[in-house]
Amino acid sequence: MRPKHFIAIAVLLVVGISLVARAEAPSVLLEKAVYAEETVGDLDAAIELYGQVIADAEANRATLAQAHYRLASCYLKKGQRREAIEELRKLVARYPGQGALVAEAQAMLQGLVVRDPADLMPPDTAIYVEGGSPGRQVETILHMLEGTQFANPLAAMGGGQAAVGAPDIVGALLNPSMIEEFKKVRGWAVGLQGMGIGEYSHTSRNVAVLYLGESDALRGLATMGLMMAGPALMMAGPAGEPIEGMQTVRFNMPGGGGCAFDDSVIIFANPAETLTWCVKQYKGVIDEATLASANEAFARVGKETRQQSALTFWVDTARLFPIIEGIIGEGAEVPQLGMIRGFVEANAVEGIVSRFVVDEANPFFELSVDLTEGQPSPVYDMVRTPVLGAAAFEAVPPNAVGVASFALDETSAGLTAMLVGTVGGMSGLSVSPELFSDIEQVTLFFLVPEDVAGLRDPAALVSQSLGIVITSSDPQETRTLLNQTLSTAGAVAGEQGAQPAQPEPGGDLDRHLLPARLGMETYCYVGQAGSSVVLGPNPQVVRASLDAVKTGNSALTAGSLQAPLGRLGADTSKIVLSNVGRLMAISRALSEATGGLTPELDELQSKLADTLAETSVQLHTVETDTGMSVRLGVSDLPPMAGMLPLLMQLSQYRPPVPEPKVVDVGYHGGEIGRGQCRLQYNIQQCLY
C-alpha cells in the first residue's frame, strides 16, 4: 500500500472515530451519567461524566442545564453542599430560558441557602424562638406601607437626624441601601437548654444562630463588630482558635462559650463544647440528633411553617420547669409553680407553640398546644368538639354581621354538661341534657335591625339582633324538647305576673315568655326549616333565618361573611367571625342616636367603615387527637395607604371644647360678700 493511501485511510479512520464519539457526546454521555448515578449508584463516575458534558463546547443549552442540575444532585448525595450550591447557581445564571428546570433549581437553592436554624440546636432545647425569613418579612411590611408616610422609614423618623456630635446610627440603619441589605437576611433563632443565675450561672446553656444570606454589607459589619467589641463583651481575646476552619471569638464567661462565623452564618453558643458541637453539625462533620430531628412535638411545627412566620415561639413543657427551678435556685419552693406543673403533666401537655404571620391581606396570630397522643387530657376532653358542618351556616341570613359556631357529638358529654349548667344559670331555665342528645351544631348569628337608632341600649341591641340555629339529626324532636323547656319557663314567668306561654300571632312561630331574671319582659320565638331549628327574641330575625334555609340565599352565598366562610378549613372545630365594616357602621349609628357624634367624627368613621367593608376578624380552632390550635386573624385587610391615614386622624381627633360659661351662685347684685361663690370654667371661686 502506498504511503499516501495509508495516510488517507488513517485520516478517514480518525475522522470516523471522532464522528462516532461526537454522536455519543453530549446526549449519550448524559444518559450514561444518569445510568451511573441512579441505576449503578456510582456517584464518582456520574460526576466525571456530567463534567465531560459541561466541558463540551458543542452541547446544547438544554443538555448543559440538565448536566448542571444532575451534577448538583450528585454532590448533595455525597454531602458536598457548597459544590451543589455552586452548580445550581451556575444553572440559574447561565440558562434562564430553561424555565421548569430553573424553577426546580431555585427551589433547591432556597432550601440549601436558607438552612434550618433548628438543625444547629441541641435536642434538649427547652425554649426556642425563631424569626423566619426576616428579609421576606421586611419586604412584606415595606410593601404594605407603600403610599403611606411610613413607606420611607428614614423620612418618617425625621430624616434620621441625630444630636449634634452623636453618630447617626438610626439613619445609617434605615437608609434605603441598608434596608435592601436587611432583605437578604435568611433567618435567626435562639435556643435555651439551661439557665442559671448567680451561683448557678455555670448551668447556662444556649445557642443563637444568624444566617446573613447574601448580604456582604451586614456580614462585614457583623464581623468587624465581633472583632472590635472585645472589652465590651469581656472577651478573653480578639479571636479564638478556629473550629473546622471557622473563625471564632471566645467570651470570658462561665462555660467559656463564644461565637463562630463564616460567610453565611454567625453561631453564638455557651458553653464551649456546645459551640464546637454546633460548628461540626453545621459543617457536616457530625450528623447527630438535633431539635429538628429528635423532638417529635417540635417536628410538628415544620421548617416551612416556621420560615413563613415572622416569629415562632416554642416551649418543651417537660424541660421548661427544670430551667425555671434553675433560675429561682435549687431547693426554692414556689407553690404556684407546682400547681402549674401538676396541671401540665396531668393533661399531657407536651409543647406550646405560638407564631405570628405577617401577610398583606390576612395577618394572624396562632397559639397551639401539643398533647401526648394516647394520654388522657381531662381539660381538653371537656372542651374538644368535632369539625363544623356547612348546614348550620345555610340558616345564617346573608346580611348577618357576625357568627359563632361549634359542633357536638357523642364525645362531647363534658361540654354538654357545661352548656346545661351555663344556659340554666344565665336564663333560669331548667334545661334537660336530653335536649342536646340529637344536636349536631349550634350557631349564633347577629342580624342588626334596620332601626338601630331606636335601640339605644346596647343590651336591647344584642337581644333584638341575636339568632340561634340548632342543627339536629331529628329537628322535629329537638323543636319539641325546646318548646317543652321554654313552655315550663313561660309558665313560671306567667305566675310572676307576665303572660303565659302562647302561640306566636300568625302561627308560623312558637312564642314563649322568658323568666324575669333577664331584666325585662322578653319573648323567645321558635321556628323550623329543614334540619335547622331557629330561636331568638326577635321574630323578624328568626324569620330571616328560616327564609335563608328555604330560599338558599344565606351567608354562604352572599353578604359580607360569604368570603371568609368560603375559606373555612375542613378541619375547623369552632369559629367566631365578624365583619369589621358592618360593626363600625352599627357603632356609628348608635353614637349618632345618643348624640355623641360630631360631623367631623361621623365623616371619619363613615370613611373607615367603607374602607373596611370587606374586612373580617376571625377566631377559629383546629382540634385533633394530638392537640389544639387557636388562630386569631384579620382577613381581606385593605391597603394601608387607604386605611392608615384614617386611623391616624381618629387617634388624633379631640372633641371640641364647649364654650366656657360663668354661673353666679347666690349673688344677685352688689359686691360679692363673704361666703358667696362664683362658678367659672367649672372652678368654684369663693370670697372669704
PELIN-V464312 format. One line per field, one symbol per residue. phi: phi as a letter, one per 20 degrees, with the letter a starting at -180 (. if undefined). Layout:
phi->???
This chain:
phi->.fgffffffffffffffffffffedefffffffffffeefnefffffffffffffffefffffffffffffffffffeneffffffffffgffecffegffffffffffgfefefegffdegfefdccccdelggfffffffffegndfefdgfffenmmfdffnefefffffdfgfffffffeferbbccddabccmfdffefcbcccceemeeffffffffffffdegffelffafbdffdlnefcceeebgomfrccbbfdbcddbbeffffffffffffnfccdfcgfeddffffffnfffffeefbcccceffeffffffffeofnfdcgfffffffffffdlfeacccbcdecgdcfbdcccdedffnefcgffffdfcfffdfgfffeegfefebbcbbdcbfeefffffffgffffffdneeeegffefdfdbdcdcccfffefffdfegffffgedeccddecfcfffffffffffffffffffffeoefffbffgonececceegfffnafcdddcbbbmedddbrfdffffffffffffemecffdbnfefffffefffefdcbccbeffffffffffffffemdcegffffffffffffefdecdccbccccfdqcccddbddlffgffeefgffffffefcffefgfcdcecmbcqmffefnecceclmdedcdc
